[in-house]
């Protein structure tokens, strides 16, 4: 028989529930926001310091080391602004290899933290292998407007796919989704909804569902308080085009078993690529192997 809780105790319980729920769900999105009027900023790493100078309405970046030396990459960066269907203006970068015309575009969905400045080096080694990469900041990240919510992130990803398909330098290329970490979970959801618009899906260090990663981060309570919403584990069962799942056995952020769980639930054609090294570090250490696997994916769909 259930007994009625005193009103004061019930109020405290409800308050704890909602506060905990908000706290858990904020774990998923931890953006670095850049004020729109920013003209330059300093980026520090364990090995060096770079000055980034932004120019024009689209915040075109130039990277400078030692205060005087412009950093030269083997690819170009074109910064642009465009609208998401939620009304927010987003900032995107198109990375193109300098010495070849790319036949394949990777739409990159980055992880839950930072912004383009901190995320682009996690995918740029694949640009040096001949792919062009379009990457963007979700609402509330970097120069992108709006609030960082899970709903906005999904709308932003779908809107970005629509946007790149209007560009002459992208629409006639092979378009694949490449999602890292939270972006891998998100890319799976987008792929299931928009499979007709892509040729394949690559996930790296992705978690299987919001509740799964919540339960891993905070046992028991995480699974209770985290709202499920959309789920990669559910979506991957609805996706039937080529899939490459990449996950490191040394991943200390998203456990290896989640990559396997996502792969096991997926339909053929699919491949699991087990790597070592840190979370979403595969392009830095296995760019050649990943490029070969992506090209094989495209051959299989022909």
C-alpha atoms as one frame of an Amber mdcrd trajectory, in Angstrom:
protein
   0.000   0.000   0.000   1.358   3.424  -0.960   1.373   6.125   1.669   1.049
   9.811   0.862   4.266  11.807   1.269   4.090  15.020   3.307   3.897  18.048
   0.997   7.271  19.431   2.148   9.097  16.148   1.505   7.365  15.743  -1.860
   8.437  19.268  -2.871  12.060  18.543  -1.945  12.008  15.272  -3.900  10.575
  16.944  -7.017  13.139  19.770  -6.783  16.024  17.292  -6.522  14.680  15.333
  -9.495  14.439  18.341 -11.809  17.769  19.834 -10.699  19.494  16.482 -11.195
  17.828  15.980 -14.575  19.020  19.397 -15.817  22.521  18.779 -14.488  22.814
  15.395 -16.153  21.549  16.672 -19.493  23.965  19.626 -19.481  26.792  17.096
 -19.507  26.081  16.380 -23.170  26.783  19.883 -24.481  29.723  21.920 -23.203
  30.380  24.551 -25.883  33.094  27.158 -26.170  31.257  30.317 -27.190  33.098
  33.075 -29.098  31.600  36.596 -28.963  30.495  37.674 -32.444  32.693  40.786
 -32.423  35.909  38.853 -31.647  38.713  39.769 -34.052  41.508  37.647 -32.619
  42.186  35.195 -29.837  45.041  33.088 -28.528  44.987  29.295 -28.533  47.354
  27.470 -26.201  48.257  23.795 -26.253  50.789  21.687 -24.422  53.361  22.299
 -27.169  52.744  25.759 -28.644  50.657  28.915 -28.810  48.784  30.194 -31.853
  47.111  33.516 -32.540  43.927  33.308 -34.600  42.883  36.425 -36.488  39.329
  36.634 -37.858  38.383  38.811 -40.825  35.170  39.662 -42.642  31.545  39.002
 -41.777  32.073  35.211 -41.940  34.997  35.217 -39.465  37.607  33.888 -41.908
  40.435  32.530 -39.719  44.180  33.023 -40.168  46.526  31.146 -37.817  49.781
  32.782 -36.708  52.660  31.288 -34.713  55.421  33.177 -32.929  53.426  36.380
 -33.491  54.659  36.665 -37.092  54.602  33.316 -38.938  51.368  32.497 -40.784
  50.578  28.795 -40.436  50.279  27.034 -43.788  48.267  23.827 -44.065  47.967
  21.395 -46.978  44.363  22.501 -47.285  42.365  25.707 -47.480  39.714  26.820
 -44.982  36.670  28.751 -46.173  34.503  30.090 -43.350  30.835  30.853 -43.999
  27.553  31.678 -42.291  24.198  30.072 -43.099  20.812  29.563 -41.463  19.585
  26.561 -39.508  15.883  25.751 -39.691  15.621  26.741 -36.023  16.406  30.315
 -37.099  19.965  30.419 -35.764  22.870  31.531 -37.943  25.575  28.865 -37.939
  29.286  29.088 -38.704  30.699  26.421 -40.989  34.135  25.692 -42.446  34.869
  23.952 -45.733  38.302  22.338 -45.741  39.626  21.543 -49.233  42.870  19.786
 -50.187  45.188  22.109 -52.115  46.588  19.719 -54.684  43.494  17.874 -55.886
  39.800  18.291 -56.578  37.946  16.164 -54.065  35.364  13.675 -55.311  34.085
  13.000 -51.788  32.831  15.335 -49.077  32.753  14.321 -45.424  30.100  16.181
 -43.443  31.769  16.251 -40.051  29.725  16.348 -36.841  32.031  17.172 -33.954
  31.871  16.306 -30.277  30.069  17.890 -27.351  32.682  20.487 -26.388  34.849
  23.278 -27.750  34.181  24.728 -31.202  35.605  24.609 -34.737  38.940  26.004
 -33.561  39.519  23.108 -31.183  37.818  20.424 -33.293  39.145  20.823 -36.849
  42.500  19.135 -36.201  40.657  15.959 -35.189  39.439  15.501 -38.776  41.888
  17.476 -40.960  44.309  14.523 -41.517  41.636  13.081 -43.823  41.686  16.268
 -45.915  45.347  15.516 -46.580  44.166  12.141 -47.952  42.105  13.860 -50.653
  38.697  14.318 -49.041  37.080  17.687 -48.524  35.426  18.210 -45.155  32.523
  20.451 -44.254  32.324  21.019 -40.510  30.238  23.414 -38.475  29.470  24.640
 -34.984  26.129  23.725 -33.456  23.889  26.449 -32.020  25.647  28.102 -29.086
  29.122  26.884 -30.125  31.843  29.192 -31.450  30.311  31.972 -33.549  27.016
  30.093 -34.067  23.923  31.727 -32.608  21.371  30.275 -30.234  21.252  27.881
 -27.327  23.089  24.548 -27.220  20.279  22.034 -26.807  19.967  18.476 -28.044
  17.013  19.437 -30.222  18.919  22.352 -31.779  21.932  20.135 -32.436  19.783
  17.709 -34.438  18.024  20.478 -36.380  21.421  22.071 -37.078  22.815  18.825
 -38.490  19.803  18.251 -40.752  19.873  21.889 -41.893  23.587  21.693 -42.654
  23.060  18.649 -44.859  20.435  20.643 -46.756  22.798  23.599 -47.043  25.826
  21.760 -48.395  23.685  20.093 -51.061  23.043  23.570 -52.509  26.761  24.292
 -53.000  28.177  23.691 -56.473  31.475  22.443 -55.035  29.726  19.833 -52.889
  26.401  18.714 -54.355  27.944  16.556 -57.109  30.458  14.844 -54.823  29.918
  11.703 -52.781  28.588  12.903 -49.413  29.266  10.845 -46.305  28.606  11.637
 -42.657  31.578  11.407 -40.299  30.639  11.856 -36.647  33.004  11.858 -33.686
  31.922  11.208 -30.089  28.544  12.959 -29.549  28.695  13.750 -33.267  28.891
  10.018 -34.014  25.698   9.422 -32.062  24.082  12.369 -33.849  25.328  11.333
 -37.297  23.646   7.951 -36.909  20.311   9.624 -36.244  20.760  11.949 -39.233
  21.812   9.047 -41.467  18.656   7.096 -40.663  16.461  10.105 -41.433  18.277
  11.224 -44.566  19.873   8.113 -46.053  18.776   9.089 -49.565  21.032  12.155
 -49.364  24.244  10.393 -48.333  26.431   7.541 -49.561  27.625   6.259 -46.207
  28.150   6.799 -42.482  31.313   6.755 -40.362  31.184   6.957 -36.583  34.212
   7.305 -34.334  34.116   6.980 -30.564  30.318   7.258 -30.572  28.062   6.373
 -27.655  25.081   4.110 -28.250  22.378   6.201 -26.556  22.007   9.111 -24.147
  20.847   6.800 -21.376  23.731   4.387 -21.978  26.395   7.051 -21.635  24.530
   8.696 -18.753  24.471   5.386 -16.917  28.169   4.891 -17.606  29.097   8.344
 -16.309  26.888   8.172 -13.223  25.830   4.570 -12.500  22.122   4.067 -11.755
  21.238   7.746 -11.376  22.521   8.638 -14.829  20.239   6.129 -16.503  17.292
   7.366 -14.441  17.697  11.107 -14.867  19.036  11.397 -18.419  16.319  11.937
 -20.995  16.616   9.526 -23.889  15.293  11.606 -26.776  16.670  10.366 -30.086
  18.945   7.326 -29.992  21.731   6.083 -32.252  21.027   2.520 -31.133  17.460
   2.802 -32.380  18.339   4.751 -35.526  21.126   2.441 -36.703  18.551  -0.348
 -37.074  16.718   1.833 -39.606  19.837   2.612 -41.649  20.742   0.330 -44.593
  23.651   1.976 -46.412  27.406   1.393 -45.820  28.568   1.911 -42.240  32.057
   2.108 -40.740  32.274   2.072 -36.941  35.652   3.152 -35.517  36.402   2.789
 -31.820  39.549   2.648 -29.741  40.164  -0.013 -27.124  41.970   2.732 -25.177
  39.067   5.195 -25.307  38.675   6.553 -21.768  35.743   8.833 -22.673  33.282
   6.562 -24.503  33.782   2.902 -23.565  34.728   0.459 -26.305  31.677  -1.741
 -25.707  29.376   1.058 -26.890  30.996   1.056 -30.316  30.503  -2.701 -30.492
  26.903  -2.356 -29.322  26.174   0.135 -32.086  27.870  -2.070 -34.672  26.081
  -5.247 -33.560  22.690  -3.559 -33.915  23.457  -2.268 -37.423  22.457  -3.729
 -40.774  24.869  -4.838 -43.484  26.939  -3.579 -45.200  29.029  -2.666 -42.181
  32.589  -2.812 -40.870  34.083  -2.428 -37.411  37.558  -0.910 -37.225  39.238
  -1.468 -33.862  42.021   1.006 -33.160  44.192   2.076 -30.252  45.177   5.544
 -29.032  42.961   8.180 -27.405  39.338   9.194 -27.859  38.637  10.412 -31.456
  42.365  10.300 -32.301  42.032   7.778 -35.141  42.527  10.246 -38.051  45.787
  11.420 -36.486  47.249   7.898 -36.369  45.279   5.857 -38.941  44.401   8.355
 -41.685  45.649   6.109 -44.505  43.716   3.091 -43.250  40.539   5.104 -42.704
  40.812   6.686 -46.150  41.146   3.222 -47.713  38.090   1.985 -45.835  36.032
   5.001 -46.900  37.016   4.472 -50.540  36.078   0.788 -50.218  32.693   1.829
 -48.836  32.102   3.877 -51.965  33.176   1.029 -54.230  30.709  -1.331 -52.548
  27.763   0.991 -53.135  28.395   1.104 -56.902
